[in-house]
Amino acid sequence: MPEQLPDGGAIAPTGAGGAMDLATSEGSTLEKTPGGPEGTGPSKPRSLWSDAWHDLRRNPVFILSGLVILFLVFISLWPGAIATQNPLNCNLANSQEGSRPGHPFGFDGQGCDVYTRTVYGARTSVSVGVCATLGVALLGSVLGGLAGFFGGVWDAILSRITDIFFAIPVVLGGLVLLSVVTTNTIWPVIGFMVLLGWPQLSRIARGSVITAKQNDYVQAARALGASNTRMLLRHITPNAVAPVIVVATIALGTYIALEATLSYLGVGLKPPTVSWGIDISTASQYIRNAPHMLLWPAGALAITVLAFITLGDAIRDALDPKLR
């Protein structure tokens, strides 16, 4: 018979001859059931992702930055929904003029509508950022994850290769590599970002996989005869991908800023492509006479980068078990 405790709990004998506090052990697994009193039934334990989503839904920073990003995605896909004019339709008679009805942001040096160009510039910047982030995350995660899982000579070779890439200054590398590109498409810029961006994600993925493969459930799967592929896909990847997602989200805003920087320096995107970096570069020549030409594309760029960085910070806080 279980022995009664003063607080109403009970001590039950265990198979090992010890004792277990039922009041404590049961209370730690019981949760308030909707429509009933607390402790009326067991609750299903939440996973890391469901627990993170539970926290993110109550984080105002995540909600605000998410709404900004959704708006940017919307105008990137359908810019004509809020800008009815052609961004390449310019009239020199309107050069450097301020705002007027129908043209709230004024005109640039070529007489183009700044509002329309700012809206259409979001498509280029978001496209470059998303494609570069996907490429970096895919390449870096695969190489880093495999190196961390198998280790040995491949891990050593990858570590030395990443050291070489880390030694290359990003902006200087862009000036050298993109100066020979003559095409006006976004793909050379995306390729350059993937080429110099994957080592960072590779280091993150490698460290995360090394940590995950040392857990008991991975060792148990290995002892039961699970193949390397099954352990990677079923046991290690779901528990090692969180840091990669956090870093990739923050890096997305960085890649958007990098595209604008390279376009400003004249080696990134080139006219007639509509880009915030190109517009900022053009407006810098008229900053004293027409500051509105610089204010709006630069402000849109700053808000976009800030939104992705704060989103990544919120996701990092939600996925970090040390902050719980």
N, C-alpha and C positions, 0 to 999 in steps of 0.2 A: 504494500500500500504506500502511496506517495505520502511523504511527510509534509504537514501543513506548516506554512510560514506565517509570521505575524501579519504581514501585509496582504494575506489572502492568496499568495502564490503557493506553489508546491514544488517539491524536489522529487524527481522521479529517478529511479536507478537507470543507469546506462549499461550498454553491453560491455563496456570496458571496466565496469565495477565502480565508476565514478558517479557523480551526480550532476544534473543539469537543471538550472533554474528555468522552469517552464514559464513562469510569469515574464521573465526577461526575454527568453528566446521566442516565445509566441508573440509578445508585444512588438518585437522588432520586425515581424513579418506581417502584422495586421495593419490594415489601413482603413480609414473611414469609408464605409460603403455608401454610395449615393442612396438617399431615401431611408437610411437606417442609422442607428447609433454607431459611434466609433468602436471599432474592434469587433464588428459583427461578422466579418468574413475576410478571408485572405485576399490580397490584391496581387495582380500580376506585376512582377517587377519590370520597370521601364528599362529599355536599352539606352546606350549612350546617346544615340541619335534622337530617340523620342524624348529623353530627358533634356537634351540640348534644345530641341524645338520648343519644349515646354517653357524654357527660360527665354528663348529668343522672342516668343510671342508677347512677352511682358517687358521687353527691353525697348524703350522709346527710341534709342539710337538706331537699333536695327530696323525698326518700323520706318523711321524717317528716311534713313539711307536707302532702304529697300524701295520706298515709294519714288524717290528721286531716280533710282536706277531703272525702275519699271517705266517711268516717264521717258527716260533716255532711250530705252529699248523701243518704246512705242514710236517716238519721233524718228528713230533710226530706220524702222521698218516702213513707216508711213509718214514721211515728212510733209507731204502735201496736205495732210489733215489739218495742220496749223499754219502752213506757209503755202500760199496759193501761187506765188510768183516763181519765176525761173531764176536760180542763183547766178546764172551766167548772162542774164539779160541786163545789160548795163547801159547807162546813158551819161556821157561825160558832162552834160549840162547840169547834172545833179551832184557833181564831184564834191565831196567833203561836206555836204549839207547836213544839217541836223535833222532831228525828228520832225515828222509832219503826219497828218492823218493818213493812215494806211502804211506808213513806214516808221514805226515807233523807234527804231534804233538808228535812223538816219542812213546816210550813204557813205561808201568808202571813196578812195581816191579815183577809182574808175567809174564811179557813179552806180555801183552795184548796191542793192539793198542789203544792209548789214544784218537785219533781222532774218532774212531768207538764208543768207550764207551761214549765219550762226546755227540755224535749225538744220540745214543740210550738212554742216560740218560735223554734227553729232554722228551721222551715219558712218563717216570715214573713221573717226576716232574710236567709236565703239567697236566697229568691225575689226580694226587693227588690234585693239586691246584684247578682244575675245579670241580671235584666231591665234594671236601670239601666245596667249595664256594656255589655250588648249594644246598647242604644239609643245610648249615648254613643259606643261604638266605631263603629257603623254610620254615624251622622250625621256624627261628626267626621272619620272616615276619608274618606268620600265628598266632603265639602265641602273638607277640607284637601288631599286628593289631587288633585282637579280644579283647585283654585287653584294648587297647586304645579306641576302639569303645564302648564297653559295660561298662567299668569302674567298679566301685563298688568293691565287695569282690574279684573278679577274678583279677582285676588290682592290688590290694594290695598283693594277694598271689604271683602273678608273679613277682612283684617288689622285694619281699623278697627272692624268689628263685634266681633271677638274682644276687642279692647282695651276696648270698652264692657262686655262681659260679665265680663271680668277685674276690672273696677272694682266689681262688685257683691259685697258680702260674702255668703258662702253661707248662714250661719246667719241673718243678718238678712233676706236675701231669702226664706228659708224661713218665717220668722215672719210676713212680710208677705203672701206669696203663698198660703200654706197656711192662714192664719187665717180665710179666707173659705170654705174647703172644709168641707162638712158630711158628705160620704160617708165610710163606714168602710172602703172598699176601699184596696188598696195602690197603685192606679194614679195618683192625684194625686201621691203622694210620688215615684213613679218618674218621672212626667212632669217634676216640678220638678228632679230630679237630672239628667235628660237635658238640660233647658233650660239649666242652669248648668254642666253638665259637659262638653259637647261642645267648647267652645273649646280646652281643654287638649289633647285628642286631635287636634283639627284642626291645631294648631301642630306637634305631633309628626309627623303624617302629611304635612303640607306640607313640612317640612324634609327628611323621609326621601325623598319623591318628588323633590324638587329635587336631592338628592344622587344618587339612582339614575338619573335621566334624563341625567346628564352622563357616565355610563359609556360605554365604547367599544362595548359590544354594543348599547346603545340607539341610538347614532349609526349603527352599521352597519345595524340594522333600519330606521331611518328612510331611510338611503341606498338600501336595497333596495326602498323603496316601501311599507313596512308602514303600515297605517292607525293612527290614534291609539288606536282601541279595542284593536287587537291589541297595540300597544306597552304600553298600560296593563295589560291583563290577562295577557299572556304574559311580558313582560320587566320591567316596573317593579314591579307589585304584589307578586309573589313575593319580590323583593329589598328591598322597602320596608316590608313588613308586620311585620317583627320588632320594631322599637321600639314599634309600636302594641300588639302583644300584651303586651309587658313592662309598659308603662304601664297598660294595661287590667287586667291581673292584679293589680297593686298597688292600683289605684283601686277594685277590687271590695271589698277590705277596708275602704277608706275610705268607700265608700257604705253598707256595713253599719253602720259607726260613726255615719255621718251620720243614718241612719234612726233609730238608737237615741237620738241627741241630740235630733232633732226630736220624737220620741215622748215623750221625757223632758220637753221643754218644753211639751208639750200641743198641738202643732200638726201632728204627724205622724200616726201611726196612733192610733186611739182604741178603747177597749173597745166591744164584747166581743172585739175582735181580740187574739190572744195574741202578745205581742211582748216581747222582752227590754227594750226601752226603756220600755215601759209598766210592766213589773214592777219595773224599777230605780226609776222615778219613784215608784211606790207604796211600795216598800220603804224609800226614803229618809226617810219619816216615822217609821219604826219602827227606825231603825238602832241605837239604844241598847238597846232592849228585845229586839229580834229581829234581830241582824245576819245570821243565816243567810238571811233573805229577800233581802238585797242581795248576799250573797257568791256564790251560785250563778248567777243570771242575769248578773251582772257578770263573773264568771270565764269563763262560756261565751262572752260577747261578746269579752272580751280574747283568749281562745285562738283564736277564729275570725278576728278581725282579724289577729292575729299570724301565723296559718297562711297567709293569702292574701298578706301582705306578704313573708314569707320565701320563699314560692313564687315570687313575682314577682322577688325578688332573685336566686334561683337561676337562673331562666330568663334574666334579664338577663346574668348572668355567663357562661352557656353560649352565648348568642348574640352576645356582644361579641367581635369578632375581636382587639381590642387586649389582651384578657386571655389569649390563647392563647400 
